[in-house]
Amino acid sequence: MINSEMLLSNDRLALFGFGLFETLLITEHGPQFADLHWQRMNKGAQVLGLKVPGKDKWLEHIQDFIEQAAETVPYALRITLSGGAPLANHPSQLLIYKRSVPYTPAQYTLGIGLHLLKSPRNEQSPLCSIKSTNYLENILAKEEASRRGCEEGVWFNTKGYLAEGTMSNIFFLKQKTLFTPSLSSGCLSGTRRQVILDLAHSQQIPTQEGLFTLSDLLSADEIFMTNALMGIMPVRKLDDSSFLVPLPGSQDSIMRYLELEYKALVKASDTFSPKLNLKELPTVEG
């Protein structure tokens, strides 16, 4: 394992997009939910036949970078595990990069717009279960949504079932039950997806993971997206269909209740380990 800011020209990451990455939110308390991010990278490394540093060493690399960067928080930190160059006996490299968080306070109040993407998510692809650096499909889909005046695109899979956003997981609420696509839909096992499901269970909010249609989504009372940087992001529309976005702190909104509980959980967390009995990230069903 090489910890470097320089990528070797024959590394499979440079040649083929062969690698894994995680994006962590860095706050004044340190990296949020770092354990879950390491778990996912470790599982992805097993799929790709790569070696990832042990959790303690991985966290040490991150902490060293944070201390040297001395950046104003919050910010995003991307940690990439390259594919290396086995034929040249070059091991994988660990690359760390920081950038700003792209979401605004107005978006959390008013919600974001979703665009129904033209191309389907291939739920049979082995890439669905890992956070791969082969991200061109996601970028093109995000640009398609942007051209439509939306902040995020939403994929349905080849069988017509709801899957995920281009860079996020999707949840919706109906009749006081929280719904999200199951992993068999082709969605990524997001770190915040797992946190929100565990949080809902701890608050005795009924949840259902399954296969849902566009009709199911359009009849929702509330919709929100999740990822490591956005946390819980409300949705105001899907193309021409509008959805209610209650004001922050609304007592009648399960989404806003989960938002408050999520913020409290993050605030109560220490640097690496949240004080909630979080499950490990699951593998793809079936």
C-alpha positions as a printed Julia matrix, in Angstrom:
286×3 Matrix{Float64}:
   0.0     0.0     0.0
   1.34    3.41   -1.04
  -0.01    6.58    0.57
   0.67    9.19   -2.08
  -0.7    12.27   -3.8
   0.75   11.1    -7.14
  -0.93    8.42   -9.25
   1.34    6.08  -11.19
   0.69    6.25  -14.94
   0.21    2.49  -15.23
  -2.13    2.26  -12.24
  -5.43    0.61  -13.21
  -7.24    3.59  -11.73
  -5.72    5.86  -14.39
  -6.06    3.34  -17.2
  -9.49    1.82  -16.54
 -11.16    3.64  -13.64
 -10.42    0.53  -11.56
 -10.68    1.46   -7.91
 -12.89    2.44   -4.99
 -13.64    5.67   -3.19
 -15.42    7.05   -0.17
 -16.48   10.63    0.49
 -16.52   11.62    4.16
 -17.96   14.73    5.74
 -15.39   16.39    7.98
 -16.76   18.53   10.81
 -15.3    20.02   13.99
 -15.76   16.56   15.53
 -13.75   14.83   12.8
 -14.93   12.5    10.0
 -18.56   11.46   10.33
 -19.41    7.74   10.42
 -15.89    6.78    9.34
 -16.39    3.18   10.47
 -19.23    2.68    7.98
 -17.15    4.16    5.18
 -14.25    1.81    5.96
 -16.63   -1.18    6.07
 -17.92   -0.37    2.59
 -14.47    0.19    1.11
 -13.27   -3.05    2.69
 -16.17   -5.02    1.19
 -15.58   -3.39   -2.19
 -11.89   -4.28   -1.99
 -12.83   -7.91   -1.47
 -14.98   -7.82   -4.61
 -12.18   -6.27   -6.7
  -9.37   -8.32   -5.18
  -7.64   -5.28   -3.67
  -6.02   -4.78   -0.3
  -7.26   -1.92    1.84
  -5.44   -0.87    5.03
  -6.94   -2.1     8.27
  -9.47    0.22    9.86
  -7.09    1.74   12.39
  -4.43    2.44    9.76
  -7.04    3.77    7.32
  -8.35    6.16    9.98
  -4.8     7.18   10.82
  -4.21    8.23    7.2
  -7.38   10.33    7.33
  -6.53   11.92   10.67
  -3.01   12.78    9.5
  -4.44   14.46    6.41
  -6.98   16.43    8.46
  -4.29   17.69   10.83
  -1.99   18.74    8.0
  -4.76   20.33    5.93
  -5.99   22.59    8.76
  -9.04   23.36    6.59
 -12.12   25.29    7.73
 -14.91   22.82    8.48
 -17.19   21.46    7.24
 -15.66   20.06    4.07
 -15.7    16.91    1.99
 -12.8    14.49    2.04
 -12.51   11.87   -0.67
 -10.33    8.83   -0.03
  -9.57    6.71   -3.09
  -8.12    3.2    -3.26
  -6.52    2.7    -6.67
  -6.33   -0.61   -8.51
  -2.53   -0.62   -8.61
  -0.54   -2.25  -11.41
  -0.16   -5.96  -10.59
   1.85   -6.81  -13.72
   4.43   -4.18  -12.75
   4.3    -5.15   -9.06
   2.93   -1.72   -8.11
   0.53   -1.96   -5.16
  -2.66    0.01   -4.73
  -2.35    3.65   -3.75
  -4.38    5.57   -1.2
  -5.2     9.05   -2.48
  -6.87   11.76   -0.37
  -8.47   14.91   -1.73
 -10.57   17.64   -0.11
 -13.3    19.87   -1.55
 -16.14   22.07   -0.38
 -19.63   20.83    0.49
 -21.95   21.81   -2.41
 -25.31   22.06   -0.61
 -26.93   25.3     0.56
 -29.21   26.22    3.49
 -31.93   27.2     1.01
 -31.98   23.67   -0.4
 -32.6    22.18    3.05
 -35.5    24.58    3.56
 -37.13   24.5     0.11
 -36.01   21.09   -1.16
 -34.32   20.06   -4.39
 -35.67   19.06   -7.79
 -35.37   15.53   -9.18
 -35.31   14.51  -12.83
 -36.49   11.1   -13.99
 -33.52    9.78  -15.94
 -33.96    8.31  -19.41
 -31.54    5.41  -19.06
 -32.27    2.68  -16.48
 -30.04    1.53  -13.65
 -28.69   -1.93  -14.4
 -29.5    -3.83  -11.24
 -27.57   -6.86  -12.56
 -24.25   -4.99  -12.74
 -21.62   -6.02  -10.16
 -20.78   -2.32   -9.81
 -24.08   -1.67   -8.02
 -22.8    -3.2    -4.81
 -19.55   -1.21   -4.58
 -18.49    2.45   -4.49
 -16.49    2.22   -7.69
 -14.37    4.98   -9.22
 -15.96    4.0   -12.54
 -18.35    6.93  -12.14
 -18.89    8.25  -15.67
 -22.47    6.95  -15.87
 -23.34    8.83  -12.68
 -21.72   12.05  -13.89
 -23.52   11.95  -17.25
 -26.82   11.29  -15.47
 -26.21   14.18  -13.04
 -25.49   16.48  -16.0
 -28.72   15.35  -17.67
 -30.63   16.32  -14.52
 -28.85   19.68  -14.39
 -29.83   20.47  -17.98
 -33.43   19.88  -16.89
 -33.04   22.42  -14.1
 -32.83   19.8   -11.34
 -30.2    19.23   -8.68
 -30.35   15.43   -8.83
 -31.48   12.64  -11.14
 -33.35    9.52  -10.09
 -32.9     6.1   -11.64
 -35.41    3.33  -12.08
 -33.95   -0.09  -12.91
 -34.38   -2.25  -16.02
 -37.53   -3.79  -14.54
 -39.11   -0.4   -13.89
 -38.54   -0.25  -10.14
 -37.19    2.74   -8.21
 -33.45    2.46   -7.52
 -31.53    5.58   -6.44
 -30.23    9.03   -7.28
 -27.06    9.59   -9.26
 -25.17   10.34   -6.06
 -27.7     9.56   -3.35
 -30.21    7.11   -1.93
 -33.91    7.9    -2.0
 -36.57    7.62    0.73
 -40.26    8.44    0.69
 -42.97    8.59    3.34
 -46.55    7.48    2.97
 -49.13    6.93    5.72
 -46.43    7.38    8.39
 -44.26    4.58    6.96
 -40.74    5.11    5.64
 -39.99    3.41    2.31
 -36.7     2.96    0.48
 -35.65    0.69   -2.4
 -34.13   -2.63   -1.38
 -30.56   -3.36   -2.45
 -31.92   -5.79   -5.06
 -33.21   -2.72   -6.95
 -29.63   -1.87   -7.9
 -29.11    0.93   -5.39
 -25.84    1.39   -3.55
 -25.72    0.47    0.11
 -25.24    4.06    1.25
 -23.72    4.86    4.63
 -26.48    7.36    5.43
 -29.1     4.99    4.06
 -28.12    2.56    6.81
 -27.95    5.31    9.44
 -31.45    6.55    8.58
 -32.93    3.04    8.6
 -31.35    2.31   11.98
 -32.47    5.68   13.28
 -36.06    5.06   12.14
 -36.05    1.66   13.83
 -34.77    3.2    17.06
 -37.59    5.76   16.93
 -40.19    3.05   16.18
 -41.01    4.47   12.76
 -42.29    1.69   10.48
 -39.92    1.03    7.57
 -40.17   -0.99    4.4
 -37.38   -1.89    1.98
 -38.77   -3.17   -1.31
 -39.39   -2.72   -5.01
 -41.46    0.37   -5.78
 -42.95    1.85   -8.93
 -43.16    5.4   -10.21
 -46.78    5.44   -9.06
 -45.65    4.59   -5.52
 -43.21    7.5    -5.57
 -45.65   10.01   -7.04
 -48.22    9.2    -4.33
 -45.73    9.88   -1.51
 -46.42   12.39    1.24
 -42.74   13.36    1.51
 -39.56   12.47   -0.36
 -35.96   12.95    0.67
 -32.48   11.97   -0.51
 -29.45   10.99    1.55
 -25.71   10.82    1.11
 -22.64   11.47    3.24
 -22.49   15.19    2.49
 -26.18   16.13    2.28
 -27.45   14.11    5.24
 -31.22   14.38    4.77
 -32.24   16.52    1.78
 -35.96   17.18    1.1
 -37.35   16.91   -2.43
 -39.74   19.54   -3.75
 -40.46   18.1    -7.2
 -39.91   15.27   -9.64
 -39.97   16.9   -13.08
 -43.51   18.38  -13.27
 -44.83   16.75  -10.09
 -44.57   18.8    -6.89
 -44.31   17.55   -3.31
 -44.91   19.13    0.05
 -41.77   20.31    1.84
 -42.65   21.15    5.45
 -40.7    23.88    7.16
 -37.71   22.78    9.25
 -38.85   21.72   12.72
 -42.41   21.0    11.59
 -44.14   18.8    14.16
 -46.31   17.07   11.54
 -43.44   15.88    9.35
 -41.7    12.56    9.89
 -38.96   13.68    7.54
 -38.27   16.8     9.63
 -38.42   14.71   12.79
 -35.8    12.35   11.36
 -33.76   15.38   10.33
 -33.7    16.64   13.91
 -32.86   13.2    15.28
 -30.11   12.78   12.7
 -28.55   16.12   13.66
 -28.74   15.17   17.33
 -27.08   11.83   16.57
 -24.25   13.51   14.67
 -23.77   16.09   17.43
 -23.61   13.36   20.06
 -21.09   11.34   18.07
 -17.41   11.26   18.93
 -14.77   11.47   16.21
 -15.28    8.04   14.7
 -18.07    6.13   16.43
 -21.68    7.35   16.63
 -23.56    6.51   19.81
 -26.15    4.37   18.07
 -26.2     0.63   17.57
 -25.61    0.84   13.84
 -25.68   -2.34   11.82
 -22.92   -3.17    9.42
 -23.6    -2.23    5.83
 -25.49   -5.11    4.23
 -24.53   -6.9     1.05
 -26.74   -7.12   -2.02
 -29.71   -9.41   -1.55
 -30.11  -12.45   -3.73
